[in-house]
Amino acid sequence: MQPKTRFLIKVPGGANVGCDTVDQVLDVLDELKNSEGVIVSDLQTGMAELTREGLEELANDERE
């Protein structure tokens, strides 16, 4: 069973990636060669298809 994480990154044709913080999500997105079709979901709030701008706003909120 996959450990519980807050964020889930669904990579088409690849493995899903779980992250605990927004900063981790942004790092994974930066490492992807092609982020087309990648979907980021916040499992805690139920928000799906988060945009990079939305993730950066969440990261700023987490840092405060």
PyMOL Python script that loads the backbone (N, CA, C, O; Angstrom):
from pymol import cmd

cmd.read_pdbstr("""\
ATOM      1  N   MET A   1       0.842  -1.180   0.000  1.00  0.00           N
ATOM      2  CA  MET A   1       0.000   0.000   0.000  1.00  0.00           C
ATOM      3  C   MET A   1       0.886   1.243   0.000  1.00  0.00           C
ATOM      4  O   MET A   1       1.891   1.305   0.708  1.00  0.00           O
ATOM      5  N   GLN A   2       0.499   2.225  -0.802  1.00  0.00           N
ATOM      6  CA  GLN A   2       1.262   3.452  -0.929  1.00  0.00           C
ATOM      7  C   GLN A   2       1.066   4.314   0.318  1.00  0.00           C
ATOM      8  O   GLN A   2      -0.061   4.478   0.784  1.00  0.00           O
ATOM      9  N   PRO A   3       2.170   4.875   0.871  1.00  0.00           N
ATOM     10  CA  PRO A   3       2.010   5.725   2.049  1.00  0.00           C
ATOM     11  C   PRO A   3       1.184   6.969   1.719  1.00  0.00           C
ATOM     12  O   PRO A   3       1.177   7.442   0.582  1.00  0.00           O
ATOM     13  N   LYS A   4       0.498   7.482   2.719  1.00  0.00           N
ATOM     14  CA  LYS A   4      -0.342   8.662   2.523  1.00  0.00           C
ATOM     15  C   LYS A   4       0.534   9.892   2.336  1.00  0.00           C
ATOM     16  O   LYS A   4       1.473  10.129   3.095  1.00  0.00           O
ATOM     17  N   THR A   5       0.209  10.662   1.319  1.00  0.00           N
ATOM     18  CA  THR A   5       0.876  11.926   1.079  1.00  0.00           C
ATOM     19  C   THR A   5      -0.192  12.974   0.826  1.00  0.00           C
ATOM     20  O   THR A   5      -1.350  12.642   0.568  1.00  0.00           O
ATOM     21  N   ARG A   6       0.198  14.242   0.900  1.00  0.00           N
ATOM     22  CA  ARG A   6      -0.784  15.308   0.689  1.00  0.00           C
ATOM     23  C   ARG A   6      -1.031  15.544  -0.792  1.00  0.00           C
ATOM     24  O   ARG A   6      -2.173  15.738  -1.209  1.00  0.00           O
ATOM     25  N   PHE A   7       0.031  15.528  -1.588  1.00  0.00           N
ATOM     26  CA  PHE A   7      -0.093  15.827  -3.010  1.00  0.00           C
ATOM     27  C   PHE A   7       0.215  14.596  -3.845  1.00  0.00           C
ATOM     28  O   PHE A   7       1.074  13.789  -3.491  1.00  0.00           O
ATOM     29  N   LEU A   8      -0.491  14.462  -4.949  1.00  0.00           N
ATOM     30  CA  LEU A   8      -0.247  13.368  -5.874  1.00  0.00           C
ATOM     31  C   LEU A   8      -0.018  13.957  -7.255  1.00  0.00           C
ATOM     32  O   LEU A   8      -0.845  14.708  -7.773  1.00  0.00           O
ATOM     33  N   ILE A   9       1.120  13.603  -7.845  1.00  0.00           N
ATOM     34  CA  ILE A   9       1.456  14.048  -9.191  1.00  0.00           C
ATOM     35  C   ILE A   9       1.233  12.859 -10.111  1.00  0.00           C
ATOM     36  O   ILE A   9       1.896  11.831  -9.980  1.00  0.00           O
ATOM     37  N   LYS A  10       0.296  13.002 -11.042  1.00  0.00           N
ATOM     38  CA  LYS A  10       0.008  11.940 -12.004  1.00  0.00           C
ATOM     39  C   LYS A  10       0.756  12.248 -13.295  1.00  0.00           C
ATOM     40  O   LYS A  10       0.473  13.236 -13.973  1.00  0.00           O
ATOM     41  N   VAL A  11       1.709  11.389 -13.621  1.00  0.00           N
ATOM     42  CA  VAL A  11       2.543  11.573 -14.802  1.00  0.00           C
ATOM     43  C   VAL A  11       2.077  10.593 -15.872  1.00  0.00           C
ATOM     44  O   VAL A  11       2.152   9.381 -15.669  1.00  0.00           O
ATOM     45  N   PRO A  12       1.595  11.101 -17.014  1.00  0.00           N
ATOM     46  CA  PRO A  12       1.134  10.199 -18.077  1.00  0.00           C
ATOM     47  C   PRO A  12       2.273   9.298 -18.558  1.00  0.00           C
ATOM     48  O   PRO A  12       3.359   9.779 -18.881  1.00  0.00           O
ATOM     49  N   GLY A  13       2.020   8.011 -18.602  1.00  0.00           N
ATOM     50  CA  GLY A  13       3.025   7.062 -19.067  1.00  0.00           C
ATOM     51  C   GLY A  13       4.137   6.810 -18.061  1.00  0.00           C
ATOM     52  O   GLY A  13       5.108   6.124 -18.380  1.00  0.00           O
ATOM     53  N   GLY A  14       4.018   7.343 -16.871  1.00  0.00           N
ATOM     54  CA  GLY A  14       5.037   7.159 -15.843  1.00  0.00           C
ATOM     55  C   GLY A  14       4.408   6.840 -14.511  1.00  0.00           C
ATOM     56  O   GLY A  14       3.195   6.657 -14.406  1.00  0.00           O
ATOM     57  N   ALA A  15       5.234   6.776 -13.507  1.00  0.00           N
ATOM     58  CA  ALA A  15       4.747   6.465 -12.162  1.00  0.00           C
ATOM     59  C   ALA A  15       4.180   7.718 -11.499  1.00  0.00           C
ATOM     60  O   ALA A  15       4.682   8.823 -11.706  1.00  0.00           O
ATOM     61  N   ASN A  16       3.135   7.535 -10.705  1.00  0.00           N
ATOM     62  CA  ASN A  16       2.611   8.634  -9.904  1.00  0.00           C
ATOM     63  C   ASN A  16       3.603   8.937  -8.795  1.00  0.00           C
ATOM     64  O   ASN A  16       4.285   8.043  -8.294  1.00  0.00           O
ATOM     65  N   VAL A  17       3.677  10.217  -8.412  1.00  0.00           N
ATOM     66  CA  VAL A  17       4.616  10.646  -7.387  1.00  0.00           C
ATOM     67  C   VAL A  17       3.834  11.304  -6.266  1.00  0.00           C
ATOM     68  O   VAL A  17       3.013  12.187  -6.512  1.00  0.00           O
ATOM     69  N   GLY A  18       4.085  10.879  -5.041  1.00  0.00           N
ATOM     70  CA  GLY A  18       3.459  11.486  -3.877  1.00  0.00           C
ATOM     71  C   GLY A  18       4.421  12.441  -3.195  1.00  0.00           C
ATOM     72  O   GLY A  18       5.613  12.154  -3.080  1.00  0.00           O
ATOM     73  N   CYS A  19       3.903  13.580  -2.741  1.00  0.00           N
ATOM     74  CA  CYS A  19       4.722  14.582  -2.059  1.00  0.00           C
ATOM     75  C   CYS A  19       3.979  15.079  -0.825  1.00  0.00           C
ATOM     76  O   CYS A  19       2.749  15.077  -0.776  1.00  0.00           O
ATOM     77  N   ASP A  20       4.753  15.503   0.167  1.00  0.00           N
ATOM     78  CA  ASP A  20       4.155  16.006   1.397  1.00  0.00           C
ATOM     79  C   ASP A  20       4.038  17.525   1.423  1.00  0.00           C
ATOM     80  O   ASP A  20       3.178  18.064   2.120  1.00  0.00           O
ATOM     81  N   THR A  21       4.898  18.228   0.667  1.00  0.00           N
ATOM     82  CA  THR A  21       4.866  19.688   0.662  1.00  0.00           C
ATOM     83  C   THR A  21       4.784  20.207  -0.771  1.00  0.00           C
ATOM     84  O   THR A  21       5.095  19.499  -1.728  1.00  0.00           O
ATOM     85  N   VAL A  22       4.359  21.457  -0.889  1.00  0.00           N
ATOM     86  CA  VAL A  22       4.277  22.085  -2.197  1.00  0.00           C
ATOM     87  C   VAL A  22       5.675  22.255  -2.783  1.00  0.00           C
ATOM     88  O   VAL A  22       5.863  22.102  -3.990  1.00  0.00           O
ATOM     89  N   ASP A  23       6.657  22.570  -1.938  1.00  0.00           N
ATOM     90  CA  ASP A  23       8.026  22.725  -2.430  1.00  0.00           C
ATOM     91  C   ASP A  23       8.520  21.441  -3.083  1.00  0.00           C
ATOM     92  O   ASP A  23       9.215  21.489  -4.099  1.00  0.00           O
ATOM     93  N   GLN A  24       8.167  20.295  -2.509  1.00  0.00           N
ATOM     94  CA  GLN A  24       8.546  19.012  -3.111  1.00  0.00           C
ATOM     95  C   GLN A  24       7.878  18.850  -4.476  1.00  0.00           C
ATOM     96  O   GLN A  24       8.504  18.363  -5.418  1.00  0.00           O
ATOM     97  N   VAL A  25       6.612  19.255  -4.588  1.00  0.00           N
ATOM     98  CA  VAL A  25       5.898  19.165  -5.860  1.00  0.00           C
ATOM     99  C   VAL A  25       6.603  20.021  -6.908  1.00  0.00           C
ATOM    100  O   VAL A  25       6.834  19.572  -8.030  1.00  0.00           O
ATOM    101  N   LEU A  26       6.941  21.251  -6.536  1.00  0.00           N
ATOM    102  CA  LEU A  26       7.607  22.148  -7.485  1.00  0.00           C
ATOM    103  C   LEU A  26       8.961  21.589  -7.917  1.00  0.00           C
ATOM    104  O   LEU A  26       9.341  21.717  -9.080  1.00  0.00           O
ATOM    105  N   ASP A  27       9.688  20.971  -6.988  1.00  0.00           N
ATOM    106  CA  ASP A  27      10.977  20.355  -7.332  1.00  0.00           C
ATOM    107  C   ASP A  27      10.791  19.229  -8.341  1.00  0.00           C
ATOM    108  O   ASP A  27      11.552  19.123  -9.303  1.00  0.00           O
ATOM    109  N   VAL A  28       9.776  18.383  -8.124  1.00  0.00           N
ATOM    110  CA  VAL A  28       9.516  17.271  -9.048  1.00  0.00           C
ATOM    111  C   VAL A  28       9.137  17.812 -10.418  1.00  0.00           C
ATOM    112  O   VAL A  28       9.607  17.306 -11.437  1.00  0.00           O
ATOM    113  N   LEU A  29       8.291  18.835 -10.451  1.00  0.00           N
ATOM    114  CA  LEU A  29       7.879  19.416 -11.732  1.00  0.00           C
ATOM    115  C   LEU A  29       9.076  20.007 -12.473  1.00  0.00           C
ATOM    116  O   LEU A  29       9.163  19.912 -13.697  1.00  0.00           O
ATOM    117  N   ASP A  30       9.995  20.615 -11.728  1.00  0.00           N
ATOM    118  CA  ASP A  30      11.195  21.178 -12.347  1.00  0.00           C
ATOM    119  C   ASP A  30      12.084  20.087 -12.942  1.00  0.00           C
ATOM    120  O   ASP A  30      12.758  20.313 -13.947  1.00  0.00           O
ATOM    121  N   GLU A  31      12.087  18.908 -12.325  1.00  0.00           N
ATOM    122  CA  GLU A  31      12.937  17.804 -12.778  1.00  0.00           C
ATOM    123  C   GLU A  31      12.365  17.063 -13.988  1.00  0.00           C
ATOM    124  O   GLU A  31      13.099  16.385 -14.706  1.00  0.00           O
ATOM    125  N   LEU A  32      11.046  17.192 -14.214  1.00  0.00           N
ATOM    126  CA  LEU A  32      10.427  16.503 -15.348  1.00  0.00           C
ATOM    127  C   LEU A  32      10.882  17.129 -16.661  1.00  0.00           C
ATOM    128  O   LEU A  32      10.915  18.352 -16.794  1.00  0.00           O
ATOM    129  N   LYS A  33      11.227  16.293 -17.619  1.00  0.00           N
ATOM    130  CA  LYS A  33      11.638  16.795 -18.927  1.00  0.00           C
ATOM    131  C   LYS A  33      10.448  17.364 -19.674  1.00  0.00           C
ATOM    132  O   LYS A  33      10.581  18.351 -20.399  1.00  0.00           O
ATOM    133  N   ASN A  34       9.284  16.749 -19.504  1.00  0.00           N
ATOM    134  CA  ASN A  34       8.074  17.198 -20.178  1.00  0.00           C
ATOM    135  C   ASN A  34       6.934  17.133 -19.174  1.00  0.00           C
ATOM    136  O   ASN A  34       6.567  16.053 -18.712  1.00  0.00           O
ATOM    137  N   SER A  35       6.382  18.278 -18.841  1.00  0.00           N
ATOM    138  CA  SER A  35       5.294  18.296 -17.859  1.00  0.00           C
ATOM    139  C   SER A  35       3.922  18.337 -18.526  1.00  0.00           C
ATOM    140  O   SER A  35       2.915  18.562 -17.854  1.00  0.00           O
ATOM    141  N   GLU A  36       3.874  18.124 -19.828  1.00  0.00           N
ATOM    142  CA  GLU A  36       2.596  18.124 -20.535  1.00  0.00           C
ATOM    143  C   GLU A  36       1.739  16.945 -20.077  1.00  0.00           C
ATOM    144  O   GLU A  36       2.194  15.802 -20.059  1.00  0.00           O
ATOM    145  N   GLY A  37       0.513  17.237 -19.712  1.00  0.00           N
ATOM    146  CA  GLY A  37      -0.407  16.193 -19.279  1.00  0.00           C
ATOM    147  C   GLY A  37      -0.270  15.803 -17.815  1.00  0.00           C
ATOM    148  O   GLY A  37      -1.018  14.955 -17.330  1.00  0.00           O
ATOM    149  N   VAL A  38       0.667  16.405 -17.111  1.00  0.00           N
ATOM    150  CA  VAL A  38       0.860  16.105 -15.685  1.00  0.00           C
ATOM    151  C   VAL A  38      -0.258  16.771 -14.898  1.00  0.00           C
ATOM    152  O   VAL A  38      -0.587  17.935 -15.129  1.00  0.00           O
ATOM    153  N   ILE A  39      -0.837  16.023 -13.965  1.00  0.00           N
ATOM    154  CA  ILE A  39      -1.924  16.535 -13.130  1.00  0.00           C
ATOM    155  C   ILE A  39      -1.480  16.464 -11.671  1.00  0.00           C
ATOM    156  O   ILE A  39      -1.033  15.420 -11.196  1.00  0.00           O
ATOM    157  N   VAL A  40      -1.611  17.595 -10.967  1.00  0.00           N
ATOM    158  CA  VAL A  40      -1.267  17.651  -9.550  1.00  0.00           C
ATOM    159  C   VAL A  40      -2.562  17.813  -8.762  1.00  0.00           C
ATOM    160  O   VAL A  40      -3.369  18.698  -9.046  1.00  0.00           O
ATOM    161  N   SER A  41      -2.750  16.946  -7.770  1.00  0.00           N
ATOM    162  CA  SER A  41      -3.943  16.996  -6.920  1.00  0.00           C
ATOM    163  C   SER A  41      -3.539  17.153  -5.467  1.00  0.00           C
ATOM    164  O   SER A  41      -2.541  16.584  -5.027  1.00  0.00           O
ATOM    165  N   ASP A  42      -4.316  17.928  -4.724  1.00  0.00           N
ATOM    166  CA  ASP A  42      -4.134  18.079  -3.283  1.00  0.00           C
ATOM    167  C   ASP A  42      -5.128  17.132  -2.626  1.00  0.00           C
ATOM    168  O   ASP A  42      -6.328  17.407  -2.606  1.00  0.00           O
ATOM    169  N   LEU A  43      -4.645  16.034  -2.096  1.00  0.00           N
ATOM    170  CA  LEU A  43      -5.514  15.012  -1.520  1.00  0.00           C
ATOM    171  C   LEU A  43      -6.155  15.455  -0.218  1.00  0.00           C
ATOM    172  O   LEU A  43      -7.193  14.925   0.176  1.00  0.00           O
ATOM    173  N   GLN A  44      -5.543  16.428   0.455  1.00  0.00           N
ATOM    174  CA  GLN A  44      -6.074  16.913   1.721  1.00  0.00           C
ATOM    175  C   GLN A  44      -7.324  17.768   1.502  1.00  0.00           C
ATOM    176  O   GLN A  44      -8.298  17.645   2.244  1.00  0.00           O
ATOM    177  N   THR A  45      -7.297  18.624   0.495  1.00  0.00           N
ATOM    178  CA  THR A  45      -8.429  19.524   0.251  1.00  0.00           C
ATOM    179  C   THR A  45      -9.340  19.037  -0.860  1.00  0.00           C
ATOM    180  O   THR A  45     -10.461  19.523  -1.010  1.00  0.00           O
ATOM    181  N   GLY A  46      -8.854  18.068  -1.649  1.00  0.00           N
ATOM    182  CA  GLY A  46      -9.642  17.565  -2.761  1.00  0.00           C
ATOM    183  C   GLY A  46      -9.496  18.378  -4.041  1.00  0.00           C
ATOM    184  O   GLY A  46     -10.160  18.096  -5.038  1.00  0.00           O
ATOM    185  N   MET A  47      -8.622  19.392  -4.015  1.00  0.00           N
ATOM    186  CA  MET A  47      -8.412  20.190  -5.219  1.00  0.00           C
ATOM    187  C   MET A  47      -7.637  19.370  -6.240  1.00  0.00           C
ATOM    188  O   MET A  47      -6.659  18.705  -5.899  1.00  0.00           O
ATOM    189  N   ALA A  48      -8.077  19.420  -7.490  1.00  0.00           N
ATOM    190  CA  ALA A  48      -7.419  18.665  -8.555  1.00  0.00           C
ATOM    191  C   ALA A  48      -6.978  19.620  -9.652  1.00  0.00           C
ATOM    192  O   ALA A  48      -7.460  20.749  -9.747  1.00  0.00           O
ATOM    193  N   GLU A  49      -6.070  19.155 -10.461  1.00  0.00           N
ATOM    194  CA  GLU A  49      -5.556  19.915 -11.595  1.00  0.00           C
ATOM    195  C   GLU A  49      -5.057  21.290 -11.175  1.00  0.00           C
ATOM    196  O   GLU A  49      -5.429  22.308 -11.758  1.00  0.00           O
ATOM    197  N   LEU A  50      -4.209  21.302 -10.154  1.00  0.00           N
ATOM    198  CA  LEU A  50      -3.619  22.553  -9.685  1.00  0.00           C
ATOM    199  C   LEU A  50      -2.631  23.088 -10.720  1.00  0.00           C
ATOM    200  O   LEU A  50      -1.853  22.328 -11.297  1.00  0.00           O
ATOM    201  N   THR A  51      -2.669  24.381 -10.947  1.00  0.00           N
ATOM    202  CA  THR A  51      -1.744  25.015 -11.880  1.00  0.00           C
ATOM    203  C   THR A  51      -0.445  25.349 -11.155  1.00  0.00           C
ATOM    204  O   THR A  51      -0.395  25.356  -9.925  1.00  0.00           O
ATOM    205  N   ARG A  52       0.591  25.621 -11.919  1.00  0.00           N
ATOM    206  CA  ARG A  52       1.866  26.013 -11.319  1.00  0.00           C
ATOM    207  C   ARG A  52       1.688  27.282 -10.481  1.00  0.00           C
ATOM    208  O   ARG A  52       2.254  27.395  -9.394  1.00  0.00           O
ATOM    209  N   GLU A  53       0.903  28.230 -10.985  1.00  0.00           N
ATOM    210  CA  GLU A  53       0.659  29.468 -10.246  1.00  0.00           C
ATOM    211  C   GLU A  53      -0.046  29.176  -8.919  1.00  0.00           C
ATOM    212  O   GLU A  53       0.296  29.750  -7.885  1.00  0.00           O
ATOM    213  N   GLY A  54      -1.022  28.287  -8.960  1.00  0.00           N
ATOM    214  CA  GLY A  54      -1.718  27.899  -7.737  1.00  0.00           C
ATOM    215  C   GLY A  54      -0.798  27.211  -6.748  1.00  0.00           C
ATOM    216  O   GLY A  54      -0.891  27.432  -5.541  1.00  0.00           O
ATOM    217  N   LEU A  55       0.097  26.371  -7.268  1.00  0.00           N
ATOM    218  CA  LEU A  55       1.056  25.689  -6.399  1.00  0.00           C
ATOM    219  C   LEU A  55       2.021  26.686  -5.764  1.00  0.00           C
ATOM    220  O   LEU A  55       2.372  26.549  -4.592  1.00  0.00           O
ATOM    221  N   GLU A  56       2.450  27.681  -6.526  1.00  0.00           N
ATOM    222  CA  GLU A  56       3.369  28.684  -5.986  1.00  0.00           C
ATOM    223  C   GLU A  56       2.690  29.514  -4.899  1.00  0.00           C
ATOM    224  O   GLU A  56       3.327  29.898  -3.918  1.00  0.00           O
ATOM    225  N   GLU A  57       1.396  29.791  -5.073  1.00  0.00           N
ATOM    226  CA  GLU A  57       0.648  30.501  -4.028  1.00  0.00           C
ATOM    227  C   GLU A  57       0.567  29.651  -2.757  1.00  0.00           C
ATOM    228  O   GLU A  57       0.760  30.156  -1.651  1.00  0.00           O
ATOM    229  N   LEU A  58       0.279  28.357  -2.926  1.00  0.00           N
ATOM    230  CA  LEU A  58       0.237  27.462  -1.761  1.00  0.00           C
ATOM    231  C   LEU A  58       1.598  27.399  -1.076  1.00  0.00           C
ATOM    232  O   LEU A  58       1.675  27.394   0.153  1.00  0.00           O
ATOM    233  N   ALA A  59       2.672  27.350  -1.865  1.00  0.00           N
ATOM    234  CA  ALA A  59       4.022  27.306  -1.296  1.00  0.00           C
ATOM    235  C   ALA A  59       4.299  28.552  -0.490  1.00  0.00           C
ATOM    236  O   ALA A  59       4.871  28.469   0.597  1.00  0.00           O
ATOM    237  N   ASN A  60       3.907  29.705  -0.997  1.00  0.00           N
ATOM    238  CA  ASN A  60       4.101  30.960  -0.255  1.00  0.00           C
ATOM    239  C   ASN A  60       3.313  30.934   1.045  1.00  0.00           C
ATOM    240  O   ASN A  60       3.812  31.384   2.076  1.00  0.00           O
ATOM    241  N   ASP A  61       2.096  30.418   1.015  1.00  0.00           N
ATOM    242  CA  ASP A  61       1.277  30.325   2.234  1.00  0.00           C
ATOM    243  C   ASP A  61       1.931  29.383   3.250  1.00  0.00           C
ATOM    244  O   ASP A  61       1.922  29.668   4.447  1.00  0.00           O
ATOM    245  N   GLU A  62       2.498  28.261   2.784  1.00  0.00           N
ATOM    246  CA  GLU A  62       3.143  27.298   3.683  1.00  0.00           C
ATOM    247  C   GLU A  62       4.366  27.911   4.362  1.00  0.00           C
ATOM    248  O   GLU A  62       4.665  27.604   5.516  1.00  0.00           O
ATOM    249  N   ARG A  63       5.067  28.778   3.636  1.00  0.00           N
ATOM    250  CA  ARG A  63       6.298  29.382   4.169  1.00  0.00           C
ATOM    251  C   ARG A  63       6.027  30.435   5.222  1.00  0.00           C
ATOM    252  O   ARG A  63       6.898  30.721   6.043  1.00  0.00           O
ATOM    253  N   GLU A  64       4.822  31.028   5.219  1.00  0.00           N
ATOM    254  CA  GLU A  64       4.498  32.101   6.162  1.00  0.00           C
ATOM    255  C   GLU A  64       4.193  31.602   7.536  1.00  0.00           C
ATOM    256  O   GLU A  64       3.904  32.395   8.431  1.00  0.00           O
TER     257      GLU A  64
END
""", "prot")
cmd.dss("prot")
cmd.show_as("cartoon", "prot")
cmd.util.cbc("prot")
cmd.orient("prot")
